[in-house]
Amino acid sequence: MAIVMTSTSQMTSSQYDQVIAHLAPELAAAEGFIAHFARPGTDGGWTVIEVWESEQKQEAWYDAKVRPHLPPGSPEPGIRPLHNVLLAS
């Protein structure tokens, strides 16, 4: 079942741009990855929203590529099931 992952962190847009520039090629090629969105957070941080084919595939990516670079005590991303995903053709 497809899922949506939401993660909020205390980074600036410049920091986000540096991180995504490094991770974008691997993320785009990751098994199960569907889409990535980012926006300024409501608390001054940065919010990332991703859509994945399954929670297992998202967790594998996150554990291998993201979690090792997070400071201790970073909040866990929110995971919610999706009922439908429709992409532009």
PDB file of N, CA, C and O in Angstrom, chain B, residues numbered from 101:
ATOM      1  N   MET B 101       0.843  -1.174   0.000  1.00  0.00           N
ATOM      2  CA  MET B 101       0.000   0.000   0.000  1.00  0.00           C
ATOM      3  C   MET B 101       0.886   1.234   0.000  1.00  0.00           C
ATOM      4  O   MET B 101       1.851   1.307   0.761  1.00  0.00           O
ATOM      5  N   ALA B 102       0.571   2.192  -0.836  1.00  0.00           N
ATOM      6  CA  ALA B 102       1.340   3.441  -0.903  1.00  0.00           C
ATOM      7  C   ALA B 102       1.173   4.229   0.388  1.00  0.00           C
ATOM      8  O   ALA B 102       0.136   4.167   1.050  1.00  0.00           O
ATOM      9  N   ILE B 103       2.225   4.974   0.730  1.00  0.00           N
ATOM     10  CA  ILE B 103       2.212   5.789   1.947  1.00  0.00           C
ATOM     11  C   ILE B 103       2.689   7.205   1.642  1.00  0.00           C
ATOM     12  O   ILE B 103       3.350   7.452   0.634  1.00  0.00           O
ATOM     13  N   VAL B 104       2.341   8.120   2.529  1.00  0.00           N
ATOM     14  CA  VAL B 104       2.900   9.467   2.493  1.00  0.00           C
ATOM     15  C   VAL B 104       3.717   9.635   3.765  1.00  0.00           C
ATOM     16  O   VAL B 104       3.262   9.304   4.860  1.00  0.00           O
ATOM     17  N   MET B 105       4.929  10.154   3.605  1.00  0.00           N
ATOM     18  CA  MET B 105       5.827  10.408   4.728  1.00  0.00           C
ATOM     19  C   MET B 105       5.960  11.915   4.868  1.00  0.00           C
ATOM     20  O   MET B 105       6.185  12.619   3.884  1.00  0.00           O
ATOM     21  N   THR B 106       5.820  12.411   6.099  1.00  0.00           N
ATOM     22  CA  THR B 106       5.995  13.828   6.378  1.00  0.00           C
ATOM     23  C   THR B 106       7.051  13.976   7.459  1.00  0.00           C
ATOM     24  O   THR B 106       6.989  13.326   8.503  1.00  0.00           O
ATOM     25  N   SER B 107       8.026  14.845   7.193  1.00  0.00           N
ATOM     26  CA  SER B 107       9.112  15.071   8.140  1.00  0.00           C
ATOM     27  C   SER B 107       9.371  16.569   8.243  1.00  0.00           C
ATOM     28  O   SER B 107       9.445  17.270   7.233  1.00  0.00           O
ATOM     29  N   THR B 108       9.508  17.046   9.470  1.00  0.00           N
ATOM     30  CA  THR B 108       9.805  18.456   9.697  1.00  0.00           C
ATOM     31  C   THR B 108      11.115  18.560  10.457  1.00  0.00           C
ATOM     32  O   THR B 108      11.340  17.840  11.430  1.00  0.00           O
ATOM     33  N   SER B 109      11.976  19.461  10.006  1.00  0.00           N
ATOM     34  CA  SER B 109      13.264  19.643  10.683  1.00  0.00           C
ATOM     35  C   SER B 109      13.591  21.124  10.768  1.00  0.00           C
ATOM     36  O   SER B 109      13.017  21.946  10.054  1.00  0.00           O
ATOM     37  N   GLN B 110      14.500  21.442  11.632  1.00  0.00           N
ATOM     38  CA  GLN B 110      14.919  22.832  11.835  1.00  0.00           C
ATOM     39  C   GLN B 110      16.112  23.138  10.935  1.00  0.00           C
ATOM     40  O   GLN B 110      17.234  23.302  11.415  1.00  0.00           O
ATOM     41  N   MET B 111      15.867  23.212   9.645  1.00  0.00           N
ATOM     42  CA  MET B 111      16.923  23.587   8.709  1.00  0.00           C
ATOM     43  C   MET B 111      16.449  24.773   7.890  1.00  0.00           C
ATOM     44  O   MET B 111      15.250  25.030   7.779  1.00  0.00           O
ATOM     45  N   THR B 112      17.388  25.477   7.330  1.00  0.00           N
ATOM     46  CA  THR B 112      17.065  26.609   6.467  1.00  0.00           C
ATOM     47  C   THR B 112      16.854  26.118   5.038  1.00  0.00           C
ATOM     48  O   THR B 112      17.162  24.969   4.722  1.00  0.00           O
ATOM     49  N   SER B 113      16.335  26.975   4.185  1.00  0.00           N
ATOM     50  CA  SER B 113      16.167  26.589   2.784  1.00  0.00           C
ATOM     51  C   SER B 113      17.515  26.307   2.138  1.00  0.00           C
ATOM     52  O   SER B 113      17.619  25.419   1.292  1.00  0.00           O
ATOM     53  N   SER B 114      18.541  27.044   2.522  1.00  0.00           N
ATOM     54  CA  SER B 114      19.883  26.810   1.998  1.00  0.00           C
ATOM     55  C   SER B 114      20.402  25.433   2.412  1.00  0.00           C
ATOM     56  O   SER B 114      20.995  24.722   1.601  1.00  0.00           O
ATOM     57  N   GLN B 115      20.181  25.060   3.660  1.00  0.00           N
ATOM     58  CA  GLN B 115      20.602  23.735   4.129  1.00  0.00           C
ATOM     59  C   GLN B 115      19.839  22.643   3.387  1.00  0.00           C
ATOM     60  O   GLN B 115      20.426  21.648   2.962  1.00  0.00           O
ATOM     61  N   TYR B 116      18.521  22.832   3.232  1.00  0.00           N
ATOM     62  CA  TYR B 116      17.732  21.861   2.491  1.00  0.00           C
ATOM     63  C   TYR B 116      18.273  21.715   1.072  1.00  0.00           C
ATOM     64  O   TYR B 116      18.434  20.596   0.584  1.00  0.00           O
ATOM     65  N   ASP B 117      18.553  22.831   0.407  1.00  0.00           N
ATOM     66  CA  ASP B 117      19.058  22.793  -0.962  1.00  0.00           C
ATOM     67  C   ASP B 117      20.355  21.999  -1.061  1.00  0.00           C
ATOM     68  O   ASP B 117      20.555  21.270  -2.032  1.00  0.00           O
ATOM     69  N   GLN B 118      21.226  22.127  -0.087  1.00  0.00           N
ATOM     70  CA  GLN B 118      22.477  21.371  -0.079  1.00  0.00           C
ATOM     71  C   GLN B 118      22.219  19.875   0.090  1.00  0.00           C
ATOM     72  O   GLN B 118      22.823  19.051  -0.598  1.00  0.00           O
ATOM     73  N   VAL B 119      21.325  19.535   1.005  1.00  0.00           N
ATOM     74  CA  VAL B 119      21.020  18.121   1.260  1.00  0.00           C
ATOM     75  C   VAL B 119      20.373  17.484   0.041  1.00  0.00           C
ATOM     76  O   VAL B 119      20.780  16.401  -0.379  1.00  0.00           O
ATOM     77  N   ILE B 120      19.369  18.141  -0.534  1.00  0.00           N
ATOM     78  CA  ILE B 120      18.658  17.528  -1.655  1.00  0.00           C
ATOM     79  C   ILE B 120      19.549  17.443  -2.892  1.00  0.00           C
ATOM     80  O   ILE B 120      19.419  16.504  -3.677  1.00  0.00           O
ATOM     81  N   ALA B 121      20.443  18.401  -3.078  1.00  0.00           N
ATOM     82  CA  ALA B 121      21.372  18.324  -4.213  1.00  0.00           C
ATOM     83  C   ALA B 121      22.224  17.062  -4.123  1.00  0.00           C
ATOM     84  O   ALA B 121      22.549  16.441  -5.135  1.00  0.00           O
ATOM     85  N   HIS B 122      22.578  16.698  -2.900  1.00  0.00           N
ATOM     86  CA  HIS B 122      23.402  15.501  -2.682  1.00  0.00           C
ATOM     87  C   HIS B 122      22.574  14.219  -2.823  1.00  0.00           C
ATOM     88  O   HIS B 122      23.041  13.241  -3.407  1.00  0.00           O
ATOM     89  N   LEU B 123      21.350  14.220  -2.291  1.00  0.00           N
ATOM     90  CA  LEU B 123      20.545  12.997  -2.238  1.00  0.00           C
ATOM     91  C   LEU B 123      19.620  12.778  -3.432  1.00  0.00           C
ATOM     92  O   LEU B 123      19.192  11.647  -3.664  1.00  0.00           O
ATOM     93  N   ALA B 124      19.301  13.816  -4.194  1.00  0.00           N
ATOM     94  CA  ALA B 124      18.289  13.710  -5.247  1.00  0.00           C
ATOM     95  C   ALA B 124      18.526  12.570  -6.242  1.00  0.00           C
ATOM     96  O   ALA B 124      17.587  11.828  -6.528  1.00  0.00           O
ATOM     97  N   PRO B 125      19.731  12.398  -6.779  1.00  0.00           N
ATOM     98  CA  PRO B 125      19.899  11.306  -7.747  1.00  0.00           C
ATOM     99  C   PRO B 125      19.614   9.928  -7.151  1.00  0.00           C
ATOM    100  O   PRO B 125      18.978   9.088  -7.787  1.00  0.00           O
ATOM    101  N   GLU B 126      20.093   9.704  -5.919  1.00  0.00           N
ATOM    102  CA  GLU B 126      19.845   8.407  -5.270  1.00  0.00           C
ATOM    103  C   GLU B 126      18.369   8.246  -4.908  1.00  0.00           C
ATOM    104  O   GLU B 126      17.802   7.163  -5.055  1.00  0.00           O
ATOM    105  N   LEU B 127      17.758   9.321  -4.438  1.00  0.00           N
ATOM    106  CA  LEU B 127      16.348   9.259  -4.067  1.00  0.00           C
ATOM    107  C   LEU B 127      15.498   8.934  -5.290  1.00  0.00           C
ATOM    108  O   LEU B 127      14.629   8.064  -5.228  1.00  0.00           O
ATOM    109  N   ALA B 128      15.741   9.618  -6.389  1.00  0.00           N
ATOM    110  CA  ALA B 128      14.960   9.391  -7.605  1.00  0.00           C
ATOM    111  C   ALA B 128      15.077   7.950  -8.098  1.00  0.00           C
ATOM    112  O   ALA B 128      14.148   7.427  -8.714  1.00  0.00           O
ATOM    113  N   ALA B 129      16.208   7.312  -7.832  1.00  0.00           N
ATOM    114  CA  ALA B 129      16.432   5.940  -8.278  1.00  0.00           C
ATOM    115  C   ALA B 129      16.065   4.894  -7.225  1.00  0.00           C
ATOM    116  O   ALA B 129      16.152   3.695  -7.490  1.00  0.00           O
ATOM    117  N   ALA B 130      15.656   5.337  -6.031  1.00  0.00           N
ATOM    118  CA  ALA B 130      15.369   4.399  -4.940  1.00  0.00           C
ATOM    119  C   ALA B 130      14.161   3.528  -5.260  1.00  0.00           C
ATOM    120  O   ALA B 130      13.162   4.001  -5.802  1.00  0.00           O
ATOM    121  N   GLU B 131      14.271   2.255  -4.917  1.00  0.00           N
ATOM    122  CA  GLU B 131      13.170   1.318  -5.131  1.00  0.00           C
ATOM    123  C   GLU B 131      11.952   1.768  -4.321  1.00  0.00           C
ATOM    124  O   GLU B 131      12.041   1.955  -3.108  1.00  0.00           O
ATOM    125  N   GLY B 132      10.833   1.937  -4.992  1.00  0.00           N
ATOM    126  CA  GLY B 132       9.589   2.280  -4.328  1.00  0.00           C
ATOM    127  C   GLY B 132       9.309   3.767  -4.213  1.00  0.00           C
ATOM    128  O   GLY B 132       8.222   4.154  -3.784  1.00  0.00           O
ATOM    129  N   PHE B 133      10.267   4.611  -4.587  1.00  0.00           N
ATOM    130  CA  PHE B 133      10.076   6.058  -4.495  1.00  0.00           C
ATOM    131  C   PHE B 133       9.108   6.531  -5.578  1.00  0.00           C
ATOM    132  O   PHE B 133       9.187   6.101  -6.728  1.00  0.00           O
ATOM    133  N   ILE B 134       8.183   7.436  -5.186  1.00  0.00           N
ATOM    134  CA  ILE B 134       7.222   7.984  -6.143  1.00  0.00           C
ATOM    135  C   ILE B 134       7.386   9.488  -6.315  1.00  0.00           C
ATOM    136  O   ILE B 134       7.475   9.964  -7.447  1.00  0.00           O
ATOM    137  N   ALA B 135       7.430  10.251  -5.222  1.00  0.00           N
ATOM    138  CA  ALA B 135       7.488  11.707  -5.346  1.00  0.00           C
ATOM    139  C   ALA B 135       8.064  12.342  -4.084  1.00  0.00           C
ATOM    140  O   ALA B 135       8.003  11.767  -2.997  1.00  0.00           O
ATOM    141  N   HIS B 136       8.628  13.548  -4.249  1.00  0.00           N
ATOM    142  CA  HIS B 136       9.216  14.322  -3.151  1.00  0.00           C
ATOM    143  C   HIS B 136       8.760  15.764  -3.281  1.00  0.00           C
ATOM    144  O   HIS B 136       8.791  16.344  -4.367  1.00  0.00           O
ATOM    145  N   PHE B 137       8.338  16.336  -2.160  1.00  0.00           N
ATOM    146  CA  PHE B 137       7.910  17.733  -2.109  1.00  0.00           C
ATOM    147  C   PHE B 137       8.551  18.372  -0.886  1.00  0.00           C
ATOM    148  O   PHE B 137       8.754  17.698   0.123  1.00  0.00           O
ATOM    149  N   ALA B 138       8.870  19.647  -0.957  1.00  0.00           N
ATOM    150  CA  ALA B 138       9.452  20.347   0.187  1.00  0.00           C
ATOM    151  C   ALA B 138       8.888  21.754   0.249  1.00  0.00           C
ATOM    152  O   ALA B 138       8.595  22.375  -0.773  1.00  0.00           O
ATOM    153  N   ARG B 139       8.743  22.245   1.482  1.00  0.00           N
ATOM    154  CA  ARG B 139       8.217  23.597   1.681  1.00  0.00           C
ATOM    155  C   ARG B 139       8.705  24.126   3.018  1.00  0.00           C
ATOM    156  O   ARG B 139       9.063  23.351   3.905  1.00  0.00           O
ATOM    157  N   PRO B 140       8.720  25.450   3.165  1.00  0.00           N
ATOM    158  CA  PRO B 140       9.039  26.004   4.476  1.00  0.00           C
ATOM    159  C   PRO B 140       7.997  25.540   5.487  1.00  0.00           C
ATOM    160  O   PRO B 140       6.802  25.507   5.194  1.00  0.00           O
ATOM    161  N   GLY B 141       8.461  25.184   6.674  1.00  0.00           N
ATOM    162  CA  GLY B 141       7.550  24.740   7.728  1.00  0.00           C
ATOM    163  C   GLY B 141       6.880  25.912   8.411  1.00  0.00           C
ATOM    164  O   GLY B 141       7.325  27.053   8.290  1.00  0.00           O
ATOM    165  N   THR B 142       5.814  25.627   9.125  1.00  0.00           N
ATOM    166  CA  THR B 142       5.074  26.678   9.811  1.00  0.00           C
ATOM    167  C   THR B 142       5.826  27.213  11.022  1.00  0.00           C
ATOM    168  O   THR B 142       5.524  28.308  11.497  1.00  0.00           O
ATOM    169  N   ASP B 143       6.800  26.462  11.528  1.00  0.00           N
ATOM    170  CA  ASP B 143       7.551  26.885  12.720  1.00  0.00           C
ATOM    171  C   ASP B 143       8.927  27.436  12.363  1.00  0.00           C
ATOM    172  O   ASP B 143       9.786  27.558  13.236  1.00  0.00           O
ATOM    173  N   GLY B 144       9.145  27.767  11.104  1.00  0.00           N
ATOM    174  CA  GLY B 144      10.429  28.297  10.677  1.00  0.00           C
ATOM    175  C   GLY B 144      11.387  27.238  10.181  1.00  0.00           C
ATOM    176  O   GLY B 144      12.452  27.574   9.664  1.00  0.00           O
ATOM    177  N   GLY B 145      11.046  25.979  10.322  1.00  0.00           N
ATOM    178  CA  GLY B 145      11.898  24.893   9.831  1.00  0.00           C
ATOM    179  C   GLY B 145      11.568  24.555   8.389  1.00  0.00           C
ATOM    180  O   GLY B 145      11.165  25.419   7.610  1.00  0.00           O
ATOM    181  N   TRP B 146      11.742  23.300   8.048  1.00  0.00           N
ATOM    182  CA  TRP B 146      11.520  22.838   6.687  1.00  0.00           C
ATOM    183  C   TRP B 146      10.719  21.553   6.739  1.00  0.00           C
ATOM    184  O   TRP B 146      10.997  20.684   7.565  1.00  0.00           O
ATOM    185  N   THR B 147       9.721  21.419   5.864  1.00  0.00           N
ATOM    186  CA  THR B 147       8.884  20.225   5.822  1.00  0.00           C
ATOM    187  C   THR B 147       9.104  19.492   4.515  1.00  0.00           C
ATOM    188  O   THR B 147       9.081  20.093   3.441  1.00  0.00           O
ATOM    189  N   VAL B 148       9.320  18.178   4.615  1.00  0.00           N
ATOM    190  CA  VAL B 148       9.483  17.314   3.445  1.00  0.00           C
ATOM    191  C   VAL B 148       8.334  16.320   3.439  1.00  0.00           C
ATOM    192  O   VAL B 148       7.991  15.737   4.467  1.00  0.00           O
ATOM    193  N   ILE B 149       7.748  16.140   2.268  1.00  0.00           N
ATOM    194  CA  ILE B 149       6.655  15.196   2.075  1.00  0.00           C
ATOM    195  C   ILE B 149       7.059  14.282   0.922  1.00  0.00           C
ATOM    196  O   ILE B 149       7.434  14.750  -0.154  1.00  0.00           O
ATOM    197  N   GLU B 150       6.978  12.986   1.158  1.00  0.00           N
ATOM    198  CA  GLU B 150       7.315  12.017   0.110  1.00  0.00           C
ATOM    199  C   GLU B 150       6.220  10.977  -0.008  1.00  0.00           C
ATOM    200  O   GLU B 150       5.527  10.666   0.961  1.00  0.00           O
ATOM    201  N   VAL B 151       6.076  10.444  -1.210  1.00  0.00           N
ATOM    202  CA  VAL B 151       5.153   9.355  -1.473  1.00  0.00           C
ATOM    203  C   VAL B 151       5.991   8.154  -1.901  1.00  0.00           C
ATOM    204  O   VAL B 151       6.873   8.254  -2.754  1.00  0.00           O
ATOM    205  N   TRP B 152       5.684   7.016  -1.278  1.00  0.00           N
ATOM    206  CA  TRP B 152       6.408   5.769  -1.529  1.00  0.00           C
ATOM    207  C   TRP B 152       5.418   4.636  -1.795  1.00  0.00           C
ATOM    208  O   TRP B 152       4.259   4.702  -1.386  1.00  0.00           O
ATOM    209  N   GLU B 153       5.887   3.603  -2.483  1.00  0.00           N
ATOM    210  CA  GLU B 153       5.045   2.433  -2.757  1.00  0.00           C
ATOM    211  C   GLU B 153       4.650   1.696  -1.485  1.00  0.00           C
ATOM    212  O   GLU B 153       3.568   1.114  -1.411  1.00  0.00           O
ATOM    213  N   SER B 154       5.535   1.718  -0.473  1.00  0.00           N
ATOM    214  CA  SER B 154       5.240   1.010   0.773  1.00  0.00           C
ATOM    215  C   SER B 154       6.045   1.612   1.915  1.00  0.00           C
ATOM    216  O   SER B 154       7.059   2.275   1.701  1.00  0.00           O
ATOM    217  N   GLU B 155       5.573   1.369   3.124  1.00  0.00           N
ATOM    218  CA  GLU B 155       6.281   1.832   4.312  1.00  0.00           C
ATOM    219  C   GLU B 155       7.641   1.144   4.433  1.00  0.00           C
ATOM    220  O   GLU B 155       8.611   1.771   4.859  1.00  0.00           O
ATOM    221  N   GLN B 156       7.723  -0.120   4.069  1.00  0.00           N
ATOM    222  CA  GLN B 156       8.984  -0.857   4.160  1.00  0.00           C
ATOM    223  C   GLN B 156      10.059  -0.251   3.262  1.00  0.00           C
ATOM    224  O   GLN B 156      11.217  -0.138   3.664  1.00  0.00           O
ATOM    225  N   LYS B 157       9.679   0.137   2.049  1.00  0.00           N
ATOM    226  CA  LYS B 157      10.656   0.720   1.126  1.00  0.00           C
ATOM    227  C   LYS B 157      11.090   2.106   1.591  1.00  0.00           C
ATOM    228  O   LYS B 157      12.258   2.471   1.455  1.00  0.00           O
ATOM    229  N   GLN B 158      10.149   2.883   2.140  1.00  0.00           N
ATOM    230  CA  GLN B 158      10.508   4.195   2.667  1.00  0.00           C
ATOM    231  C   GLN B 158      11.437   4.051   3.865  1.00  0.00           C
ATOM    232  O   GLN B 158      12.428   4.773   3.969  1.00  0.00           O
ATOM    233  N   GLU B 159      11.127   3.129   4.767  1.00  0.00           N
ATOM    234  CA  GLU B 159      11.955   2.928   5.960  1.00  0.00           C
ATOM    235  C   GLU B 159      13.365   2.478   5.586  1.00  0.00           C
ATOM    236  O   GLU B 159      14.339   2.919   6.196  1.00  0.00           O
ATOM    237  N   ALA B 160      13.479   1.609   4.593  1.00  0.00           N
ATOM    238  CA  ALA B 160      14.805   1.139   4.168  1.00  0.00           C
ATOM    239  C   ALA B 160      15.640   2.311   3.664  1.00  0.00           C
ATOM    240  O   ALA B 160      16.815   2.427   4.012  1.00  0.00           O
ATOM    241  N   TRP B 161      15.050   3.170   2.858  1.00  0.00           N
ATOM    242  CA  TRP B 161      15.759   4.352   2.351  1.00  0.00           C
ATOM    243  C   TRP B 161      16.133   5.279   3.501  1.00  0.00           C
ATOM    244  O   TRP B 161      17.284   5.703   3.609  1.00  0.00           O
ATOM    245  N   TYR B 162      15.181   5.592   4.348  1.00  0.00           N
ATOM    246  CA  TYR B 162      15.383   6.527   5.448  1.00  0.00           C
ATOM    247  C   TYR B 162      16.473   6.018   6.390  1.00  0.00           C
ATOM    248  O   TYR B 162      17.352   6.777   6.798  1.00  0.00           O
ATOM    249  N   ASP B 163      16.412   4.751   6.727  1.00  0.00           N
ATOM    250  CA  ASP B 163      17.403   4.174   7.643  1.00  0.00           C
ATOM    251  C   ASP B 163      18.809   4.164   7.047  1.00  0.00           C
ATOM    252  O   ASP B 163      19.791   4.347   7.766  1.00  0.00           O
ATOM    253  N   ALA B 164      18.903   3.954   5.743  1.00  0.00           N
ATOM    254  CA  ALA B 164      20.217   3.880   5.094  1.00  0.00           C
ATOM    255  C   ALA B 164      20.787   5.246   4.726  1.00  0.00           C
ATOM    256  O   ALA B 164      21.995   5.455   4.841  1.00  0.00           O
ATOM    257  N   LYS B 165      19.946   6.176   4.288  1.00  0.00           N
ATOM    258  CA  LYS B 165      20.444   7.418   3.699  1.00  0.00           C
ATOM    259  C   LYS B 165      20.205   8.676   4.532  1.00  0.00           C
ATOM    260  O   LYS B 165      20.941   9.653   4.393  1.00  0.00           O
ATOM    261  N   VAL B 166      19.201   8.667   5.383  1.00  0.00           N
ATOM    262  CA  VAL B 166      18.845   9.889   6.106  1.00  0.00           C
ATOM    263  C   VAL B 166      19.188   9.790   7.586  1.00  0.00           C
ATOM    264  O   VAL B 166      19.904  10.643   8.112  1.00  0.00           O
ATOM    265  N   ARG B 167      18.692   8.771   8.258  1.00  0.00           N
ATOM    266  CA  ARG B 167      18.861   8.637   9.706  1.00  0.00           C
ATOM    267  C   ARG B 167      20.304   8.785  10.177  1.00  0.00           C
ATOM    268  O   ARG B 167      20.529   9.424  11.204  1.00  0.00           O
ATOM    269  N   PRO B 168      21.300   8.225   9.473  1.00  0.00           N
ATOM    270  CA  PRO B 168      22.690   8.348   9.959  1.00  0.00           C
ATOM    271  C   PRO B 168      23.185   9.799  10.039  1.00  0.00           C
ATOM    272  O   PRO B 168      24.166  10.075  10.730  1.00  0.00           O
ATOM    273  N   HIS B 169      22.529  10.710   9.353  1.00  0.00           N
ATOM    274  CA  HIS B 169      22.977  12.107   9.317  1.00  0.00           C
ATOM    275  C   HIS B 169      22.164  13.031  10.221  1.00  0.00           C
ATOM    276  O   HIS B 169      22.411  14.236  10.263  1.00  0.00           O
ATOM    277  N   LEU B 170      21.200  12.469  10.939  1.00  0.00           N
ATOM    278  CA  LEU B 170      20.355  13.282  11.806  1.00  0.00           C
ATOM    279  C   LEU B 170      20.960  13.403  13.198  1.00  0.00           C
ATOM    280  O   LEU B 170      21.602  12.470  13.680  1.00  0.00           O
ATOM    281  N   PRO B 171      20.760  14.541  13.844  1.00  0.00           N
ATOM    282  CA  PRO B 171      21.234  14.667  15.214  1.00  0.00           C
ATOM    283  C   PRO B 171      20.397  13.799  16.152  1.00  0.00           C
ATOM    284  O   PRO B 171      19.235  13.523  15.856  1.00  0.00           O
ATOM    285  N   PRO B 172      20.966  13.367  17.273  1.00  0.00           N
ATOM    286  CA  PRO B 172      20.205  12.572  18.241  1.00  0.00           C
ATOM    287  C   PRO B 172      18.945  13.325  18.678  1.00  0.00           C
ATOM    288  O   PRO B 172      18.959  14.546  18.837  1.00  0.00           O
ATOM    289  N   GLY B 173      17.876  12.585  18.864  1.00  0.00           N
ATOM    290  CA  GLY B 173      16.625  13.187  19.300  1.00  0.00           C
ATOM    291  C   GLY B 173      15.784  13.777  18.194  1.00  0.00           C
ATOM    292  O   GLY B 173      14.752  14.391  18.467  1.00  0.00           O
ATOM    293  N   SER B 174      16.204  13.605  16.938  1.00  0.00           N
ATOM    294  CA  SER B 174      15.403  14.119  15.823  1.00  0.00           C
ATOM    295  C   SER B 174      14.049  13.409  15.799  1.00  0.00           C
ATOM    296  O   SER B 174      13.973  12.209  16.063  1.00  0.00           O
ATOM    297  N   PRO B 175      12.982  14.143  15.483  1.00  0.00           N
ATOM    298  CA  PRO B 175      11.660  13.505  15.455  1.00  0.00           C
ATOM    299  C   PRO B 175      11.550  12.482  14.335  1.00  0.00           C
ATOM    300  O   PRO B 175      12.145  12.632  13.268  1.00  0.00           O
ATOM    301  N   GLU B 176      10.788  11.458  14.601  1.00  0.00           N
ATOM    302  CA  GLU B 176      10.524  10.439  13.582  1.00  0.00           C
ATOM    303  C   GLU B 176       9.577  11.010  12.527  1.00  0.00           C
ATOM    304  O   GLU B 176       8.708  11.820  12.850  1.00  0.00           O
ATOM    305  N   PRO B 177       9.736  10.598  11.277  1.00  0.00           N
ATOM    306  CA  PRO B 177       8.795  11.074  10.256  1.00  0.00           C
ATOM    307  C   PRO B 177       7.414  10.466  10.494  1.00  0.00           C
ATOM    308  O   PRO B 177       7.288   9.372  11.043  1.00  0.00           O
ATOM    309  N   GLY B 178       6.393  11.192  10.075  1.00  0.00           N
ATOM    310  CA  GLY B 178       5.040  10.658  10.149  1.00  0.00           C
ATOM    311  C   GLY B 178       4.745   9.833   8.908  1.00  0.00           C
ATOM    312  O   GLY B 178       5.088  10.237   7.797  1.00  0.00           O
ATOM    313  N   ILE B 179       4.120   8.693   9.088  1.00  0.00           N
ATOM    314  CA  ILE B 179       3.780   7.802   7.980  1.00  0.00           C
ATOM    315  C   ILE B 179       2.273   7.574   8.008  1.00  0.00           C
ATOM    316  O   ILE B 179       1.703   7.233   9.044  1.00  0.00           O
ATOM    317  N   ARG B 180       1.642   7.767   6.862  1.00  0.00           N
ATOM    318  CA  ARG B 180       0.196   7.536   6.740  1.00  0.00           C
ATOM    319  C   ARG B 180      -0.077   6.763   5.448  1.00  0.00           C
ATOM    320  O   ARG B 180       0.554   7.024   4.423  1.00  0.00           O
ATOM    321  N   PRO B 181      -1.016   5.813   5.496  1.00  0.00           N
ATOM    322  CA  PRO B 181      -1.379   5.106   4.265  1.00  0.00           C
ATOM    323  C   PRO B 181      -2.134   6.031   3.312  1.00  0.00           C
ATOM    324  O   PRO B 181      -2.836   6.949   3.734  1.00  0.00           O
ATOM    325  N   LEU B 182      -1.972   5.767   2.036  1.00  0.00           N
ATOM    326  CA  LEU B 182      -2.712   6.497   1.002  1.00  0.00           C
ATOM    327  C   LEU B 182      -3.738   5.571   0.371  1.00  0.00           C
ATOM    328  O   LEU B 182      -3.483   4.382   0.180  1.00  0.00           O
ATOM    329  N   HIS B 183      -4.872   6.110   0.056  1.00  0.00           N
ATOM    330  CA  HIS B 183      -5.911   5.338  -0.602  1.00  0.00           C
ATOM    331  C   HIS B 183      -5.706   5.317  -2.116  1.00  0.00           C
ATOM    332  O   HIS B 183      -6.035   4.336  -2.783  1.00  0.00           O
ATOM    333  N   ASN B 184      -5.154   6.419  -2.654  1.00  0.00           N
ATOM    334  CA  ASN B 184      -4.997   6.529  -4.096  1.00  0.00           C
ATOM    335  C   ASN B 184      -3.844   7.471  -4.415  1.00  0.00           C
ATOM    336  O   ASN B 184      -3.622   8.451  -3.704  1.00  0.00           O
ATOM    337  N   VAL B 185      -3.117   7.176  -5.477  1.00  0.00           N
ATOM    338  CA  VAL B 185      -2.084   8.062  -6.008  1.00  0.00           C
ATOM    339  C   VAL B 185      -2.343   8.209  -7.506  1.00  0.00           C
ATOM    340  O   VAL B 185      -2.387   7.217  -8.233  1.00  0.00           O
ATOM    341  N   LEU B 186      -2.513   9.432  -7.957  1.00  0.00           N
ATOM    342  CA  LEU B 186      -2.729   9.714  -9.378  1.00  0.00           C
ATOM    343  C   LEU B 186      -1.665  10.683  -9.815  1.00  0.00           C
ATOM    344  O   LEU B 186      -1.546  11.765  -9.241  1.00  0.00           O
ATOM    345  N   LEU B 187      -0.889  10.327 -10.816  1.00  0.00           N
ATOM    346  CA  LEU B 187       0.194  11.180 -11.316  1.00  0.00           C
ATOM    347  C   LEU B 187      -0.151  11.682 -12.703  1.00  0.00           C
ATOM    348  O   LEU B 187      -0.819  11.005 -13.484  1.00  0.00           O
ATOM    349  N   ALA B 188       0.315  12.869 -12.989  1.00  0.00           N
ATOM    350  CA  ALA B 188       0.111  13.437 -14.321  1.00  0.00           C
ATOM    351  C   ALA B 188       0.845  12.573 -15.349  1.00  0.00           C
ATOM    352  O   ALA B 188       1.900  12.013 -15.055  1.00  0.00           O
ATOM    353  N   SER B 189       0.300  12.473 -16.517  1.00  0.00           N
ATOM    354  CA  SER B 189       0.967  11.665 -17.548  1.00  0.00           C
ATOM    355  C   SER B 189       1.712  12.532 -18.519  1.00  0.00           C
ATOM    356  O   SER B 189       2.332  12.023 -19.452  1.00  0.00           O
TER     357      SER B 189
END
